[in-house]
């Protein structure tokens, strides 16, 4: 068996996950990951579809075509029924994303689709839709000396007023040219059909829960000619953050009100800043400069990245 930490949970797994943080003692694990049968089937899973699922309060089943069927039970167990021809990386990535999202909801834990960096012993969250530049900004901040807390997901217990979030696991998803820039070999991609590759940061990974001091939302706009920023407040800030709930399709309907309630408190305690850049403009430097100016750290970044 393999013992790990992820999403604030201790995990005991029959299969190896190089993406996760190893722990020495898994005797009291919160979650078990087991391997099932390639011949497993379920009436809710349609093999003709790319993905299909059934979600109940404490039971979920998710099928990914050509990869695996995942059973998620009572927030405590994931059973992976892999396809015989499936690639290991694909099996793992869908487990860590889809299956774990369903498990977290069963445990009354809210996952947020966001990157995060540590700033003055607290967190700045970086949210944005696909193509908004979230991963690129995180990569540039890492090169500038910021400690990455999470690349893609942080989690927040719904049943608490302690607004500290925890990370997922120590993995960043980098483009091939970014891997080359930092001198790393380009191996197997994150999953089939994706031109992103795993960059592990286990040595710098922080498993402790941390407070959030700021939320930065990245957007693009085809009509813009230059980067803009503005502060979001009230309902607008809440709605933008709620759009970044991770795998919301797995969330039980009855959780939505509780999620909105705690995120309302969340955005009141952490200012939300929206950065919008022109859609077809290569604005990496400008986005980094605006982000660090929002944090009041322009000089630090310039010193660590001299021209």
C-alpha positions as CSV (number, residue, x, y, z in Angstrom):
1,X,0.0,0.0,0.0
2,X,1.0,3.6,-0.6
3,X,0.3,6.4,1.9
4,X,-0.3,10.0,0.9
5,X,-1.7,13.4,1.8
6,X,-4.0,15.4,-0.5
7,X,-6.8,17.9,-0.1
8,X,-6.3,17.9,3.7
9,X,-6.9,14.1,3.8
10,X,-4.7,11.1,4.6
11,X,-4.9,8.5,1.8
12,X,-4.1,4.8,1.6
13,X,-3.9,3.6,-2.0
14,X,-3.3,0.4,-3.8
15,X,-1.8,2.2,-6.8
16,X,1.1,4.7,-6.8
17,X,0.4,8.4,-7.2
18,X,3.7,10.3,-7.9
19,X,1.6,13.5,-7.9
20,X,0.8,13.2,-4.2
21,X,2.7,14.0,-1.0
22,X,4.0,10.8,0.6
23,X,3.4,10.3,4.4
24,X,5.0,7.7,6.6
25,X,2.0,6.5,8.6
26,X,-1.3,5.7,6.9
27,X,-2.8,3.7,9.7
28,X,-5.7,6.1,10.3
29,X,-6.3,7.0,6.6
30,X,-9.3,9.1,5.7
31,X,-9.6,7.7,2.2
32,X,-8.9,4.3,0.7
33,X,-8.2,4.0,-3.1
34,X,-8.7,0.4,-4.3
35,X,-8.4,-1.2,-7.7
36,X,-11.5,-3.0,-9.1
37,X,-12.2,-5.0,-12.2
38,X,-11.8,-4.0,-15.9
39,X,-15.0,-5.9,-16.6
40,X,-17.1,-3.8,-14.1
41,X,-20.2,-2.2,-15.5
42,X,-23.1,-0.1,-14.2
43,X,-26.4,0.9,-15.8
44,X,-25.6,4.6,-15.4
45,X,-22.4,4.3,-17.4
46,X,-22.8,4.7,-21.2
47,X,-19.7,3.3,-22.9
48,X,-20.5,5.3,-26.0
49,X,-20.1,8.7,-24.3
50,X,-16.8,10.3,-23.4
51,X,-18.1,10.6,-19.8
52,X,-21.2,9.6,-17.9
53,X,-22.1,9.6,-14.3
54,X,-24.6,9.0,-11.5
55,X,-24.4,11.1,-8.3
56,X,-26.3,10.5,-5.0
57,X,-25.6,11.9,-1.5
58,X,-23.1,9.3,-0.5
59,X,-22.5,7.3,-3.7
60,X,-21.2,8.5,-7.0
61,X,-20.1,6.6,-10.1
62,X,-18.2,8.3,-12.9
63,X,-17.2,6.7,-16.2
64,X,-14.5,8.0,-18.5
65,X,-14.4,6.4,-21.9
66,X,-11.2,4.3,-22.6
67,X,-9.9,5.1,-19.1
68,X,-11.9,3.8,-16.1
69,X,-15.0,3.7,-14.1
70,X,-14.7,5.3,-10.6
71,X,-17.0,4.4,-7.7
72,X,-16.9,6.9,-4.8
73,X,-18.5,5.8,-1.6
74,X,-19.4,7.7,1.6
75,X,-16.5,10.2,1.3
76,X,-14.1,7.4,2.3
77,X,-13.5,5.1,-0.6
78,X,-12.6,5.3,-4.3
79,X,-12.7,2.1,-6.3
80,X,-11.0,2.4,-9.7
81,X,-12.1,-0.1,-12.4
82,X,-9.5,0.6,-15.1
83,X,-9.9,-0.2,-18.8
84,X,-7.4,-2.9,-19.8
85,X,-5.9,-0.5,-22.4
86,X,-5.9,2.6,-20.3
87,X,-2.7,4.7,-19.7
88,X,-1.7,5.0,-16.0
89,X,-1.4,8.8,-16.2
90,X,-5.0,9.0,-17.5
91,X,-6.3,6.8,-14.7
92,X,-4.6,8.9,-12.1
93,X,-5.5,12.3,-13.5
94,X,-9.2,11.5,-13.6
95,X,-9.1,10.1,-10.2
96,X,-7.4,13.2,-8.7
97,X,-9.9,15.5,-10.5
98,X,-13.3,14.0,-11.1
99,X,-13.4,11.2,-8.5
100,X,-11.8,13.3,-5.7
101,X,-14.2,16.2,-6.4
102,X,-17.2,13.8,-5.8
103,X,-15.5,12.5,-2.7
104,X,-14.9,16.0,-1.3
105,X,-18.5,16.9,-1.8
106,X,-19.5,13.7,0.1
107,X,-17.3,14.9,3.0
108,X,-18.9,18.4,2.9
109,X,-15.7,20.0,1.6
110,X,-15.9,22.6,-1.1
111,X,-13.2,22.5,-3.8
112,X,-12.4,25.8,-5.6
113,X,-10.8,25.8,-9.0
114,X,-7.9,28.2,-8.3
115,X,-4.2,28.5,-8.2
116,X,-2.6,30.1,-5.1
117,X,0.7,31.7,-4.1
118,X,1.9,32.4,-0.6
119,X,2.3,36.1,0.2
120,X,3.4,37.3,3.7
121,X,2.4,34.0,5.3
122,X,-1.1,34.0,3.7
123,X,-2.6,33.2,0.3
124,X,-3.5,35.0,-2.8
125,X,-5.9,33.0,-5.0
126,X,-5.6,33.2,-8.8
127,X,-8.8,32.2,-10.6
128,X,-9.7,32.2,-14.3
129,X,-11.3,30.3,-17.0
130,X,-9.4,28.1,-19.4
131,X,-7.3,30.4,-21.6
132,X,-7.3,33.4,-19.2
133,X,-3.6,32.9,-18.3
134,X,-3.8,31.5,-14.8
135,X,-1.2,28.8,-15.4
136,X,1.2,31.2,-17.1
137,X,0.9,33.7,-14.3
138,X,1.6,31.0,-11.7
139,X,4.6,29.9,-13.7
140,X,6.0,33.4,-14.0
141,X,5.4,34.1,-10.3
142,X,7.3,30.8,-9.4
143,X,10.3,32.0,-11.5
144,X,10.0,35.3,-9.6
145,X,10.5,33.7,-6.3
146,X,6.9,33.2,-5.1
147,X,6.1,29.9,-3.4
148,X,3.3,28.2,-5.2
149,X,0.7,26.8,-2.8
150,X,-1.5,25.1,-5.4
151,X,-1.7,25.0,-9.2
152,X,-5.3,24.2,-9.7
153,X,-7.5,23.5,-6.6
154,X,-7.8,24.5,-2.9
155,X,-10.4,23.2,-0.5
156,X,-12.6,24.8,2.2
157,X,-14.7,22.9,4.7
158,X,-18.3,24.1,4.4
159,X,-19.2,23.4,8.0
160,X,-16.8,25.8,9.6
161,X,-16.3,29.5,9.9
162,X,-12.5,29.1,10.0
163,X,-11.8,30.4,6.5
164,X,-8.5,28.7,6.0
165,X,-8.0,26.7,2.9
166,X,-5.8,23.7,2.1
167,X,-4.0,22.7,-1.0
168,X,-4.5,19.7,-3.3
169,X,-1.1,18.2,-4.2
170,X,2.3,19.4,-5.3
171,X,2.0,19.4,-9.1
172,X,2.0,22.2,-11.6
173,X,0.9,21.6,-15.2
174,X,3.4,23.3,-17.6
175,X,3.6,23.7,-21.3
176,X,6.4,22.0,-23.2
177,X,8.3,25.3,-23.8
178,X,8.1,26.1,-20.0
179,X,9.6,22.7,-19.2
180,X,12.5,23.5,-21.6
181,X,13.0,27.0,-20.2
182,X,13.7,25.6,-16.7
183,X,15.8,22.7,-18.1
184,X,13.6,19.8,-17.4
185,X,13.0,16.9,-19.8
186,X,9.7,16.6,-21.5
187,X,8.3,13.2,-20.6
188,X,4.8,11.8,-20.6
189,X,2.1,14.5,-20.6
190,X,-0.4,15.0,-17.8
191,X,-2.9,13.0,-19.8
192,X,-3.5,11.8,-23.3
193,X,-4.1,14.5,-25.9
194,X,-2.9,17.4,-23.7
195,X,0.3,19.4,-24.3
196,X,1.0,19.9,-20.6
197,X,3.6,18.2,-18.5
198,X,4.0,17.5,-14.8
199,X,6.3,19.7,-12.7
200,X,6.5,18.5,-9.1
201,X,7.3,20.8,-6.2
202,X,7.2,18.4,-3.3
203,X,10.1,20.0,-1.5
204,X,8.4,23.4,-1.3
205,X,4.9,22.1,-0.7
206,X,3.0,23.4,2.3
207,X,0.2,21.1,3.7
208,X,-0.9,23.5,6.5
209,X,-4.2,25.4,6.1
210,X,-3.7,29.1,5.4
211,X,-5.9,32.2,5.3
212,X,-6.7,34.0,2.1
213,X,-5.9,37.7,1.9
214,X,-6.7,38.5,-1.7
215,X,-8.5,36.9,-4.7
216,X,-7.4,37.8,-8.2
217,X,-9.7,36.9,-11.1
218,X,-8.2,36.8,-14.6
219,X,-10.3,37.5,-17.7
220,X,-9.8,38.2,-21.4
221,X,-11.7,40.6,-23.7
222,X,-11.5,40.8,-27.4
223,X,-12.5,44.5,-27.5
224,X,-9.8,45.6,-25.1
225,X,-6.5,47.2,-26.3
226,X,-4.8,47.4,-22.9
227,X,-4.9,45.6,-19.5
228,X,-7.4,46.9,-17.0
229,X,-8.1,46.1,-13.3
230,X,-11.0,46.8,-11.0
231,X,-12.2,45.8,-7.5
232,X,-15.2,43.6,-7.3
233,X,-17.5,43.7,-4.2
234,X,-20.8,42.3,-2.9
235,X,-22.9,40.1,-5.2
236,X,-20.6,40.5,-8.2
237,X,-17.6,39.3,-6.3
238,X,-19.6,36.3,-4.8
239,X,-20.9,35.3,-8.3
240,X,-17.4,35.4,-9.8
241,X,-16.0,33.2,-7.1
242,X,-18.9,30.8,-7.3
243,X,-18.2,30.3,-11.0
244,X,-14.9,28.8,-9.9
245,X,-16.4,26.1,-7.7
246,X,-14.5,23.0,-8.9
247,X,-16.6,20.3,-10.7
248,X,-19.8,21.9,-9.7
249,X,-21.7,19.2,-11.6
250,X,-20.8,16.7,-8.8
251,X,-22.1,19.0,-6.0
252,X,-25.3,17.8,-4.3
253,X,-28.1,20.4,-4.8
254,X,-28.6,20.8,-1.1
255,X,-25.0,22.0,-0.7
256,X,-25.3,25.0,-2.9
257,X,-26.9,27.2,-0.3
258,X,-24.3,26.4,2.3
259,X,-21.5,27.0,-0.3
260,X,-23.0,30.4,-1.2
261,X,-23.2,31.3,2.5
262,X,-19.6,30.5,3.3
263,X,-18.2,32.0,0.1
264,X,-20.1,35.2,0.9
265,X,-18.1,35.5,4.1
266,X,-15.0,34.5,2.1
267,X,-15.2,37.4,-0.3
268,X,-16.0,39.9,2.5
269,X,-12.7,39.0,4.2
270,X,-10.5,38.8,1.0
271,X,-10.7,41.7,-1.5
272,X,-11.4,40.5,-5.1
273,X,-9.5,42.2,-7.9
274,X,-10.4,41.5,-11.6
275,X,-7.6,41.7,-14.2
276,X,-8.7,41.8,-17.8
277,X,-6.3,41.6,-20.7
278,X,-6.8,41.8,-24.5
279,X,-7.7,38.4,-25.9
280,X,-5.1,38.2,-28.7
281,X,-2.3,40.0,-26.9
282,X,0.9,38.4,-25.4
283,X,0.8,40.4,-22.2
284,X,2.7,38.1,-19.8
285,X,5.0,40.9,-18.5
286,X,2.1,43.4,-18.1
287,X,0.0,40.8,-16.2
288,X,2.8,40.0,-13.9
289,X,3.6,43.6,-13.3
290,X,0.0,44.5,-12.5
291,X,-0.4,41.4,-10.2
292,X,2.7,42.3,-8.2
293,X,1.7,46.0,-8.0
294,X,-1.6,44.9,-6.5
295,X,0.4,43.1,-3.9
296,X,2.7,46.1,-3.5
297,X,5.7,44.0,-4.5
298,X,6.9,45.5,-7.8
299,X,10.4,46.2,-6.5
300,X,10.9,42.6,-5.2
301,X,10.0,41.1,-8.6
302,X,12.2,43.5,-10.5
303,X,15.2,42.7,-8.2
304,X,14.7,38.9,-8.6
305,X,14.2,39.2,-12.4
306,X,16.7,41.9,-13.6
307,X,16.4,42.9,-17.2
